[in-house]
Amino acid sequence: MKGRYGDLDYSRLTVLSFSLGLGMFLAGELGEVGLRTAGMSVPAWEHRLFLALAGVGILIAFLSPFVFGIALPLTE
């Protein structure tokens, strides 16, 4: 009998989650650069939001290969 977790495509999950993290990082950085380039005056929480988006994106991009590429396939 095949387990319910046996049909996961770990390589696809790794690539998708890394791409998600990279996209979040780029969105945070480009948003911050766009605000500075446009010279817009925005509240401080919006700057923190872009910083948090970039930080979480970096974490996801670095951790996803270890989680989906190494740890989860070993648990099967």
N, C-alpha and C positions, 0 to 999 in steps of 0.2 A: 504494500500500500504506500503510495507516494504521500509525503507530508504536505501540509498546506503551504509551507514556505519553500518548497523545492522548485517552484517555477519562477523565482525572481531572477531577473537579468541584472546581475550586479555590475557588469561593465557599463550597461546603459544607465543605471542609477548613479554610478560614479561620475560619468560624463555630465549627466543632467544636473546633478547637485553642484559639481564644480562650476558649470556654466552659470547656474543660478547665483552662486557666490561671487563669481567674477562680474556678472551683470549688476549685482547689488553694489559692489565696490565701485564700478564705473559710474553708476547712477549717482552715488553719493559724491564722488569726486567731481564729476562733470556738473552736477547741480551747484556745488560750492563754487567752482570756477565760473560758471555761468552767472551766478549772483554777483561775484566780484567784478567780472568783466562788464556786466550791464550797469554796475554802480547802484544797484537797488538797495534800499534800506529795508531790511527785514528784521523781525524780532530775533532775539538770541536763541529761542527754542528751535527755530528753523535751521540755524547753523548747527546746533547740537543734533538735530534730526539727520542732517546729511552726514555728520561725523559718525553717528551711530550706525547709519546705513552702510557706510564704508567699512566700519569696524566689524560688524556682523558679517558682511560679505567676505572679508578676509578670513574670518573664523570658519565660515562654511566652506570656502574654497580650500583651505588647508586641511580641515578635518574630514571632509567627505571622501578623499581617497583612502584614508586609513579606516574609516567606518565601513564604507560600502565596498572597498577594494580588498581589505585585509581581514578586518574583524568579523563581519557578517558571514563571508564565505567559510571561515574557519568554524563557525558555530553550527554549520549545517551537518 
